[in-house]
Amino acid sequence: MTAPLHSRITGTGSHLPPRRLSNDDMTAMLAARGIETSDAWIVERTGIRARHFAADGINASDLALQAARHALEAAGRTAADLDLIIVATSTPDMVFPSTAAILQHKLGVAGCAAFDLQAVCSGFVYALSVADAMVRAGSARCALVVGAEVFSRILDFNDRTTCVLFGDGAGAVVLEASETPGILASDLHADGRHVGILCVPGTVSGGQVLGDPLLKMDGQAVFKLAVGVLESAARAVLAKAGRTEEDIDWLIPHQANIRIMNGTAKKLKLPSDKLVVTVDEHGNTSAASVPLALDVAVRSGRVQRGDTVLLEGVGGGFTWGAVLLDF
Ligand code: ACO
């Protein structure tokens, strides 16, 4: 069997847990702890108006399962067609086995390759790039690529500078071998010198959690780095694909902060109506944010077959990357 030339997204899906917390709900929740925040502060600094939190007992694999079912249905596939499952997550169900293996079992199948990929908020872009390479190498023909997070589990609700920013959710795509593109190019990077600006520093050892198991972030340091790397990754992936900014129909960056997203669109000279925004309703769902936003844009009829879409991730590591594709 000869390896296919390309991989192509054939279906998208997403899922948000039903519990929606508006900024006013967060303000009331923090007030009960003696911590002050407000809808006005959160909207002005981040663009976030609401986020969804999973109920107790609902794990990343449960959110992933719903998103995966929607993506498989959209692709006209069943789980039995899959020969690869990659789950990008920083909030796995367990230390091990992988959330991908748990998801595979919940999908009712066995045997295909399944693994997790950890690149925090860049996770989905990394996972899509890896799946594309595996499909083009001939080692998979029908891949499920998922970003799934329950960030509410690792938030410090005594830290107003971080806990108002994040939410839970999952997004998924089915990526298949194709004669036509598909994924045009990808560009991935990491710089471990910046481990400390965005991390959950705790670990499990000797039957105990050692260190702090809650999210820590230097917001201003992250902001400055994110604006620069999102522009450079966009330019690099366009150059690899032999395309220009004018070819982009939709920019779907990691949904962390509307100011970072608008800044990236501006640097690429893209009008704001080409920017897909879900951070207002989802908050920052880390590895789930890009596939969630893609699915919302597809199902609302904005992203159409043949459109050129630039996906961008940035997050802890520090990691960043971009995937350019013809949908
Ligand atoms: N409500 C009210 N006031 C607040 C809150 C809050 N929730 N949080 C902070 N403040 C206060 C601070 O205490 C500070 O008060 P002070 O001036 O009296 O000291 C003031 O607001 C300003 O704080 P800054 O941290 O300077 O606010 P900034 O404008 O930098 O915004 C933010 C903070 C929103 C976190 C911003 O830095 C940011 O978006 N950074 C990027 C974060 C990001 O994108 N993270 C995700 C990327 S990677 C990933 O997704 C995992």
Residues whose N, C-alpha, C, O or C-beta is under 5 A from the ligand:
A	BS01	ACO	E36 T37 S38 W41 R45 T46 C121 R160 T161 V164 G219 Q220 V222 F223 A256 N257 N284 S286 V314 G315 G316
